[in-house]
Each structure stands twice: as C-alpha cells, then as structure tokens.
Amino acid sequence: MDKNDKTLADTVWTRLDRKAGAIIELTARQLRHRISTWVVLGIGVALMALLLLFYVDSVRKSFDPIDNDGDSVDEDNDGYPLGQEMKYGTSDYDASDFPGSGFYIPEDEIDWNDNVRTFSGNKTWNGAAFFQYEWIDYNYTGDWWDDIVDWDSELSSCPDGQIFIDWYPSYGEACIVDTDEYFIYGKWKGNGLATVPEEWELRWGYYSESFEVTPDPPEMYIDEDDIDCFDEAGNRVDCPSGTRLGGSHGFDNDGDCLREEYMLSETNVQLALDYDLYYRFQDDRNGNGIKCDVFWLVDADGNEVIGISADDNVDEDPNDERYVGELSHRTFIIGVGKMAFVILLGLFIPLFLSLGLVRDETENGTLHFLLSKPIHRGEFILYRLLGYLAIVASYVIILALIVGLITATLGPGDQFFRFSDLPVWLGIGISTTFVLAAYGSLFNTMGLISPKYGVYFCIIFGIWEFMMGTFSIINPNWTVSSISITHWALQMIDAIVLMAWPDTLQWAEIGLAFNIETGLSFFWHPPVHTLGTQSPGVALIISTIVLSLVSFSMIGIGQSVFSKREIM
Amino acid sequence: MTIQNQPVPTVLLDQVSKLYGQVIGINDVSLAIDGGVTGILGANGAGKSTLFKLLMGRLKPTQGSVRLFGINPWSNSAPYRKIGYVSESERLYDWMTALDFVSTLARLHGMTRDEARERSEHVLNFVGLDDVMHKEVGKYSKGMRQRVKIAHALVHDPDLIVLDEPLHGCDPIARTSIMSVIRELGNQGKTVLVSSHILQEIERITEQIVILHNGKLLAIGNLHAIRDLLDNHPHRILIKCENPRSLAAQFIERDPVYGVRFPNEGELEIQTNNLAKAHSILPSIVLNSNQKISSIENPDDNLDSLLGYLIGDANDG
C-alpha cells in the first residue's frame, strides 16, 4: 500500500494500462492515417470480393445436379441411355444390343476332333460348315467388320478344290456350293443340316425372346444413386451416419448393380462359359460378401472413417447439392482460409505494416516524444505491436466473418443459414491473427536489427514461408515445412475445421471414394501434431503455443536490440 | 554512504565523453546544474544536442557518468517522470490536433484520459495555443509547432525541462512568447536547460550559461560577468544613416570611441573598447544629429566573437 491507500496492483497495473492504452491507441490511429494501410487492407477486401465472385460463379454451380457416373449418355443412339443398358446387361456400343433385344444363348458345338461332324436344326450358328438349308434368315446380315455373314452382297460359287487346303474363305463370308447348299464361315441364322469340315468347329445356340422395353429419359440417370447410410436399426440416415459409422452401407438406388431385370440369370451365366457378359456381372467388388453395398471402414475406436470401398455402380451418382455442394463449400472455406487469409494476408499485411512500427518513428524523429516519457523501450515495442495487432486482428476477423456470413447464406443445405460455418471462419480469423502477430513481431525486430536491410531479409523470409505454407497444405506431414510460421497456422485451421465439423474426415473419404473431385482432400488433412492422440484440440493447443512462443521470442529479441540502441 | 544524505543535483555529468567512432561529440564534460534557467550556448556541432541526448538516455556515454536526480538515464526510464524534453526534431504527427498530441503523450505518464485532457488544455493555454488547440498540427506555423513541443514537455509538471533549440526558426512574436514561457518556468523554480547558438536569445532568457565549444566545456557561469569581459574588448557598432560623415564627426570626439570607418555607402562603423559606455552615449548623439537612422547593429555582439574572445583568452592564458 502506498501513501494514497492504493494497493500495489492498483497503481502498477492502472498505470501500465494507461500507458499501454495510449500507445496502442496512438499506433492504431497512426496506421489509420497512413495510405499504405488502406491500400493493403483494401487489396485484402478486393481479394475476398474476387473469391466470393468465384464462389458464386463456380462453387455454387457445383450444387446443380450433374451426372457424376456419366450414365445418362446414349453412345450407340439406340434410344436407351447407358444406365438403362447396364441394368439389362446390354452394350451401349452396339445398336443391335439393347434392353429387350434378346441375346444369344449358346447350346452345343462340334469340336475340331469330334467324331460326329453333322448337326441339323433351326439355330443361330457360328463357325465353319457346309450348310444344306431349308431356311436362311437373310435379315440377320452383317458388315465387313463383324462376324455375321453379309447376305446383302452377291454370293459367288465356291472355288474348286478342298476347302482350307486349296482355298481359304475369310471370316464372315459365304459361297455357293449347290442350289440348296452354302459353305459358310461366320455367324448366321438358319434351318438346315450343317456339316463341319475335319479339324474345324461350329457352335450353335438361339436368341432369347425379345420384348418391349420403354427407353428411360436420360435425366433419370442424373443423381440417380445417392450415397446411402443406415443406422443400427437399418433406417436410412444422412451420410455420414452419426450413430453407426462403419460397416455395410449403401444402396443401389438405380438398380445398375443389383440388375434385377438382367437378361442373364445366374444359371444362364454359368452356361455362357465363353461369353464375356459373365465378367461384366460383378456385384461384390469390395469383397465383403454383401452384394451391391458400400463398406465403410472405421478405425479401432470406431469414430473415424478411414476408408470407403463401394461395389461397382453403387452410390455412384450422389445428390450434387448435398455432396458435391457440401464438399465444394468446405473446400472453398478451407482453401480461402489457408491460401488467402493465412498465406497471403498473413504475409503481406505485416510486410507493409509492421516492418516500420518502431523503425519509422526513429527515422522521423517522433520517437523522441515517446521515449522522453517514463516508459521502458521494451514496453514501447510491445505496445506498438499490440496497437498494430488491434488494427489488423480486427480487420482479418471481421473480414473472415463477413465472407463467412455471405457464404453461410449462399451455401448448400436445407437450412437457411449455415451456423456451423461461423466457428470455422472465426478460427480462420484467429489463426491469421496469430500469424500476423508472429510475422509482425519478427518483421518489426528485423526492421530494428537492420533498418536498411531488414526488408530484404523479410522478403526472403516471406518467400520461404510461402513455399513452406504451400508444402504444408499439400503434405503437412513433411517435417521440414514445420520450420515455418505458416505451417503452424495451417495446422490451427486443420484442427479448428475438425473441431467445428467433426465429420470432415468422413467427407474427405467420401470425396475420394465416390470420385467427387472437389479438392477437399488436397486442401485439408487431419492435424499432424497431436502427440499421438489424434485429438484436434491437442493440435490446436500445440500450434497456438508454438506461434505464441515465436511471437514472444521475437518481441524479446527486438526489445533487447532496441534497449541497447543509441538513438540519434 | 554519506552521499545519500546530501542533496542530489538535478543534472550531474561527471567527466563525460561521447565519441561517434572517431568523431568527438562531447569531451570530458563535468557539470552540475540545479534550479533556474541555464543556457547551453555553442555553435552548431559544439555538442549541445549530444549533451541533451546523453541526459535523455538516447545515447550511452563512452566515458564518465550521467545522472539525473541521481539516476542513470541510459538504463532507467524512471527520471523521465520528472523531466520534460523538447527535442530538436521538427516532425510531429501532423494528423493530430495539438490537444490530441499533448494528451496522448500525457497518458504515457500514467494519466487517465480525463486527467491528460485537462492537463493538456492547461499547458496549451500556458504556451498560448488555447485558441488553436483543436486544429491539426500539420496546419501550424513553425513557432506554433515549437510551442506544441514545449507544451508536451510541460504536461506532467516536470522538475527538469530540457529544451533543444526551442527558438530555432521561430518568428519574433513566437520567439518572445516562448522566451517568456521559459522565464516563467525558471521563476517557478524549475531547472530549465535551454540550448541555442544565438547569444542574444539566451541573454534575454537567463544569465546562467554554459558555453560548449568543439565538445568541450568552455565557460560556465554568469553571462553578465563574461559579457563585461567581452565589452572591454574592441567592438564595432554599425549605424545605417543618411549622412555618415556628419554623424562620425560627433562620435570621434567622445571618450570610448577610438575610431570610425565608412564600410559602405550610408554606413558608419564606430570602433570602441567599452560597448556599454558607447551604447549609453549613442542615443543623445543620434537625437542631436537630426538624421534618419535606419538601423543600429552590433556585429561583434554574437557568439562567434564571444567564443573568439574566450578561446583567444584561453590561448593567451
């Protein structure tokens, strides 16, 4: 207690407060009166406006339904889109092969070494044979490039001599042997007696009944197979499921994996040994024993999806507003937070505003007014930096929140306003503030150590930081990049994203598994420095401590340099 | 230690030297100053600003020790609670009003916003800026800016006020008002240090002077005593008039005048070895001559001739 009956804390602290307040206020007002401040901050606003335009133009477009799996096309112009042809197992590259067209079912064959070398019947044939015909389907005719005999062109008589010894036909050709007999090499339909030459072979079968299938409109095959998740009770829930993350999810909404109307029953498929359709029919690609599902793999404690594996054609064309929109939206926020806020604003604002915080006062001679007051030089540096931070921190936080308000209003989802975005934007603002503090104190110290050449050091350092920041975005696990300030701020954002949107891990996996290429897994990785806990909170605390340590040690160096400096 | 019980002089320099590389700023200066206005006289480069910057802890003495109220100002900012410093720097925050500027700096003394504002209004009033204190400093004349600087140095009612060339570049009116402010501070019993390179300025403010020359302490003491020594040495008085020759005739007969010259058309130069006495007879002769006198100047009455005399004296001795 001193003589005025004030406690020690009272007098010391209020006096400190008042001095700090005065210098912080002076610094902030000084920055407000400098044109360069407004230019730098104005460029920041312009950058954000540009990015918002990009958001409106490009990211919002991704909410429009698109055909992710490309099955709404009709390559062979038979009127049936690919998705419909897949359900029926027909080819979209063959106009004669379409849903309901019927298909070839093989029956039997005469081999090159069979003893019985004749067979009679009304069949679809494929091979080499002398064919005494009662009836030939001249409508089943082909072109030079398929194997079907071209009945439309004029047939000639077969040459003399023994076939395959004296003369060779080409595949898909026929020639006249007698009035009711052809030699045919290829595919044809007809009723008669076939005699197969020694060491040659003939297969035969029949075409299944054709039936009428109405072509589906192509729009049916856009967003037709959304990502499906189920809870324990088997009820469909929003993906990623909050209650039952791992296990078998997914449902083949459009039926192109299940293929209930598929032309081949399984017994038929077994028969069709030589038929490649068998290999087209694959309904358990992920090999978990469940047909047409999506397997979500979770980690040991069951709260993180570490992999998603889908059977073919399951959940392959998700709802774009919900999935692509959500992923693009998050990617935009994380990308803008990392690239625009932390790396660009974080570097350029201090470069222009903090380098001369104390140095310029020395050069102008105005420092004499401030230092002739009972204030320690070290205190002075600290308060100057606080004044600078007061301006730039409120700038980045307000800017982040404004961009956040706009995107949260425009963003995807049923809700009118995406409240869950705001903590992320606030986190981006705070991370940027930490960067601004660290660079600010570093650059200010450099300006003090070398008033002349400090700026060059800062530029070189800025290039290093820019590179390390970019590397940290691509691969935060790369150890070298952690020798940079940006790395730790980017880690803060990664951690904050995971805390505000705990399902981001799942979303990144969804993006990878269902080929939704929005760049989320490029811009966002789970935080690295968690001391093995994988807890984003730990990562956030560590990053905050690292950045604070950098700031304080730089302030300390600046203080000791400045305290020993003679001022002319 | 017994020294603790003795009164500590406000300003104490003990064999202080300051070198800038090879260049000498201050060379072996010892000084103790306490109470009243002291003029620090010296030509440009004599070491006045170096001396002040040593006092204000801006520079670290190469040798010797500097004490303000018994405290080393290089390592401790505590003495500044009781010191006001007007630097030679011309730059101010042009975008601030005078009141803003002074009260912002006042808050660095730990005053609250209201206290600072009240004190600032008071000192701005004291230096005669009460009607313009809400204008931006950038719009001020040089004399007004000097007074703002003085106001900021006075805002916390300091015991020691250090003014580095406060009259530099000021118009005569500002000069007069600043001089009266400084005299008033001296009358209030504060220790005031004023530097200048113009003898007449200091003469109008104080009698107690310190003369620096080439970084060395050349003289210290009462200006009148030094002045009297100087007066008894040859001096010139330059009179500009219509008819120098008729005026010269009246001077040549009188006692302290031992010679006249006509350096230019319409100019008369009187040579004397007692300046005070010559000035005492001058008015009556001028009145009797019925001439129109345009100016009377003492070209030898400046620091250079004082220094010349003192150095010459020192060399003689």
Interface residues (C-beta under 8 A of the other chain):
Chain A: T14 R15 R18 K19 G21 A22 I23 E25 L26 R29 Q30 H33 N364 G365 T366 H368 F369 L370 L371 S372 K373 P374 I375 H376 R377 E566 I567 M568
Chain B: K53 M56 G57 R58 L59 K60 S77 A78 P79 Y80 R81 I83 G84 Y85 S87 S89 E90 R91 L92 Y93 W95 M96 T104 L105 R107 L108 H109 G110 M111 T112 A116 K149 H152 A153
